[in-house]
Amino acid sequence: MRYAYGVTTALLLAGSALTLTTGFPAGAQVAQNDSAQMQSVVPRGGAPASFADLTQQLQPAVVNISTRQRVKVQNNNPFAGTPFGDLFGGGQGGGGGQTREAQSLGSGFLVSADGYVVTNNHVITAEGQGEIESITVTMTDGTDYPAKLIGRDAPSDLAVLKITGPKPFPFVKFGDSRHARVGDWIIAIGNPFGLGGTVTSGIISAVYRNTGSGSAYDRYLQTDASINRGNSGGPMFDMAGNVIGINNAIFSPTGGSVGIGFAIPAEIAAPIVDKLRTGQAIERGYLGVRIQQLNDDLAASLGLAKNRGEFIQSVEPGQGAAKAGMQPGDVVVRVDGKDVTPDQTLSFIVANTAPGKRIPIDLIRNGQRLTVQAIVGKRPSEEELAQQTFDPDAQQGDDNGFGGNGQPKPTKPAGPVVQQALGIAAIPLTAQIARQLGASEDTKGVVITAVDDSADAAAKGLQRGDIVLSANNKPVATAADLEAVVRQAKAENREAVLLRIQRRGQPPVYMPVRIR
């Protein structure tokens, strides 16, 4: 699902951070009605006259978080390939990588007197190919403390830091987000735009909002409180002073707050934080299915309601779903006694089921309802999942999978020699990806994930989803194999590399690609 307005979970780099904002009407009129029913829902003194006392108690436990990073960048040498190229340290090939210093800013909060700090994982994640050199936690009184990373969890976007001081730290506690209701007052405290402790207020606009990302933790508290860059990782408090959410993202056409912010519910965050603090492994359930929500057309074609169930596009061999007899085309409507709905997705239910547990799964297949028993497996790491899944039709992003300097994004496993010389990014071809691309499972090669528009590869028509079978007549089974061929070609001063390319539904062809 794609939106005209992006859900922003920005990496907080170079002094910018994510902020979540809330706002509420400057004034309101209460409808006059003499009926007893109407009088019962009109709050008597329900709106706080001030948030000052609550803020005074909570603000000392909210901290600013900054990181210092070393980021690798392309050395763009305008004189590369000329006799003046070496004057700029780039040599004839356009220059190797250089490093620059970068910073990120975010928010967090103390959850213990001995200095454990909770924040978002993306707040303390390095930009691109960078490395975090230091993390600093700043208290409301301006005192800085060096922080140690205790644990991080990318799927839930949570991280735990530790600071040490001469005396106990002020701290706050998690509340129970399951009791949150639409319309409840909340306040958010954080570090928007690096301004330091800033307090915003609002209400809960929706509970367990699903944004359509399809992730296991696409389940948020929505608020109209102002959230902006730098609020990421900061707490959302209820009127009892408990943390019921961790500010995480905004929904915005501009990148700034428009009154739609999202927070990770305490119900989800608290157990993960406890495990990160104690060094426990975080294991999640896994069935091995590729799913799709029931949109209007899909639901209509199946004669089902669009707000219940999820459609199975494919089943991974050898995993729990396949062993249970689940098939592509099945619609999952209930898992382990829980209905599958937009607010309670299959991914969320399964991810929060302990690996090894046997669970009933209610399906609709060819209009008939049936129940299968599945044993939940252990969810692979995010890196392993990225290697298993490939959508050739997915958009590569505004920069076609490459950064603003023409280099492939650093998450691509292909080495820098291939990326810079050929202008392509590639990953190893697994059996599962081969099936998705219409190739036989025993096909050996690497699959192209992005092509730089400025490279000869793009001019020759190479595209995302093409499989590289060989290079200079040498089989290519891994990204390292392709890297080795390109290195050898450059060492022999060759101007091009001959690639053998296989595309869905077409026979393999040879294609020379110039080295840049």
C-alpha positions, -999 to +999 in steps of 0.1 A: +000+000+000+014+034-010+003+068+003+004+103-012+014+114+022+044+095+037+046+079+071+079+093+082+103+075+105+133+096+097+168+087+107+179+116+128+209+128+110+230+160+107+211+177+134+176+167+123+153+144+143+117+132+142+091+151+161+056+142+169+033+170+177-001+173+192-026+201+192-062+207+205-088+233+197-083+267+213-119+266+225-150+246+223-187+250+230-206+225+250-240+217+235-269+225+258-293+197+264-316+191+294-318+154+290-301+132+316-283+113+289-267+143+275-257+157+309-240+124+317-214+127+289-206+164+295-173+164+315-174+182+348-140+197+352-126+170+329-104+193+309-072+202+329-068+238+337-030+234+332-005+207+325+022+226+345+022+204+377+023+172+357+050+185+334+071+196+364+070+161+378+078+143+345+101+165+325+133+157+346+131+121+334+129+130+297+163+134+280+178+146+248+199+121+228+227+130+204+251+109+184+283+116+167+290+096+136+316+090+109+298+086+075+314+073+043+306+095+013+315+095-024+345+116-033+331+134-064+361+145-084+351+167-113+386+161-128+384+123-126+399+107-158+420+138-166+456+145-158+444+167-129+424+139-112+451+130-087+453+166-074+420+160-056+428+127-041+405+108-063+428+092-089+416+081-123+385+063-110+366+092-096+379+088-061+374+064-033+352+070-003+358+097+022+343+102+056+325+131+071+312+138+106+275+137+112+252+142+141+217+131+150+193+143+176+164+126+193+146+121+226+144+094+252+133+088+288+148+072+319+130+041+332+152+034+363+171+053+390+203+036+379+202+052+344+185+030+319+172+051+290+146+041+263+145+056+228+139+046+192+164+024+174+165+048+145+177+076+168+209+058+175+214+041+141+242+054+119+235+071+086+242+050+055+276+033+058+285+053+089+295+042+123+283+056+156+313+070+175+295+082+206+261+087+221+254+115+246+224+119+269+216+154+281+194+160+311+170+189+315+195+208+337+220+206+308+242+179+323+257+155+297+264+119+302+281+095+278+257+066+270+264+029+264+242+010+240+227-020+260+204-034+233+185-026+202+156-042+183+151-030+147+117-047+141+100-028+169+123+003+165+133+003+202+167+007+219+180+008+255+209+029+266+227+032+300+242+062+317+260+064+351+259+093+375+269+102+410+233+100+423+200+083+414+183+096+383+146+107+381+126+081+361+091+074+348+072+041+345+053+024+317+015+025+320-011+002+304-019+014+269-047-012+266-068+011+287-063+041+264-094+054+247-100+077+218-104+112+233-081+107+263-058+136+271-021+131+266+011+151+267+043+145+247+077+157+259+108+157+236+135+175+217+119+188+185+144+204+161+171+203+188+152+229+209+155+210+241+127+200+265+094+209+247+060+199+259+030+195+236-005+183+244-035+167+227-057+137+227-055+101+215-070+102+180-071+064+174-059+033+192-040+005+174-039+024+141-025+003+112-006+024+086-005-004+060+033-010+061+027-047+067+053-050+094+048-070+125+046-039+146+024-017+124+001-010+154+002+025+169-015+050+191-024+080+170-024+115+184-030+150+173-002+162+197+026+181+178+053+156+169+083+169+149+119+160+141+136+153+173+106+140+192+115+104+181+120+082+211+103+106+235+074+096+258+037+100+255+021+104+290-014+099+302-028+122+328-016+099+356+020+105+345+025+070+330+042+064+297+016+049+274+035+054+241+068+061+226+067+088+199+079+072+167+065+086+134+043+112+117+019+111+087+027+142+067+028+156+032+056+181+041+077+163+067+064+186+094+036+180+119+000+182+105-016+167+137-012+130+128+014+114+149+021+078+159+035+063+191+045+027+199+020+015+225+034+007+260+018-027+257+042-036+229+072-016+241+075-025+278+081-063+273+107-057+246+125-030+267+126-054+297+143-081+275+168-056+261+177-044+296+185-079+307+202-091+276+175-117+267+171-128+231+139-115+214+123-144+196+093-139+174+069-163+157+071-170+120+048-190+096+065-184+063+038-168+042+036-138+020+003-120+027-018-092+013-047-073+029-081-077+015-087-046-006-121-038-022-114-057-054-098-087-038-125-091-012-152-087-039-137-114-060-137-137-031-172-127-018-157-117+016-158-086+038-127-064+032-122-056+069-116-092+080-089-117+070-057-115+049-049-132+016-020-156+012+001-148-019+027-175-014+039-201+011+075-207+019+085-244+016+095-261+048+080-235+072+051-238+096+024-227+071+035-252+045+037-281+070+002-272+082-011-274+046-017-238+040-018-228+003-016-197-019-051-183-023-062-191+013-077-163+033-067-164+070-095-151+092-086-163+127-053-172+144-050-188+178-085-176+187-078-140+175-096-124+146-074-111+118-085-075+112-068-043+100-061-034+136-049-069+145-029-082+115-017-117+109+019-105+111+013-089+145-005-120+159+021-145+147+052-123+156+039-121+192+034-159+194+061-179+210+081-201+186+073-238+190+036-232+200+010-252+181-019-229+171-052-233+152-056-212+120-090-207+105-090-204+067-114-198+038-104-218+008-125-219-023-154-205-003-152-232+023-141-227+059-115-250+074-091-251+103-055-263+103-030-267+131+004-250+126+036-250+147+050-215+148+086-212+138+113-187+148+113-155+128+145-150+108+165-118+113+156-087+093+188-093+072+178-129+065+142-118+056+156-092+032+176-119+014+145-141+011+121-115-002+123-097-035+096-077-052+107-069-088+078-045-092+085-025-060+095+011-064+132+017-059+126+051-043+131+087-056+167+080-063+162+046-079+179+028-050+209+051-051+220+079-029+222+115-040+259+110-050+250+083-075+261+055-052+238+025-043+222+027-009+245+011+017+221-017+026+228-035-007+252-064-002+271-058-035+305-044-028+316-008-036+336-019-066+306-033-084+284-004-073+308+023-085+321+006-116+289-008-130+263+013-113+242-016-101+233-030-067+228-067-063+220-094-038+225-132-039+198-152-057+181-176-033+157-203-042+128-183-029+137-151-048+142-173-080+107-185-077+094-150-073+113-140-105+100-169-124+133-187-126+140-223-115+151-228-079+185-242-089+194-210-109+227-196-097+234-159-099+228-125-083+197-104-087+199-067-095+181-046-069+188-011-083+204+006-113+220+040-113+203+061-140+236+077-149+254+044-155+258+026-188+239-003-172+208+018-173+214+029-209+217-007-219+183-015-203+193-034-172+166-032-145+156-043-111+148-080-111+173-090-138+195-120-129+232-119-136+243-154-144+279-148-154+304-120-159+332-123-185+321-159-190+327-168-153+297-181-133+284-156-107+269-173-077+275-145-051+281-108-050+317-116-042+321-135-075+309-105-094+331-082-074+361-104-083+354-102-120+350-065-120+383-061-100+401-082-125+387-063-154+398-030-139+433-044-133+435-055-169+423-020-180+393-033-197+366-007-205+336-031-201+324-063-185+303-089-204+273-099-183+249-127-191+215-116-181+183-136-175+149-117-174+115-132-166+100-150-195+130-144-218+161-165-227+194-154-213+213-127-233+249-113-232+252-076-225+284-056-224+284-029-196+310-002-196+330+004-165+329+039-153 
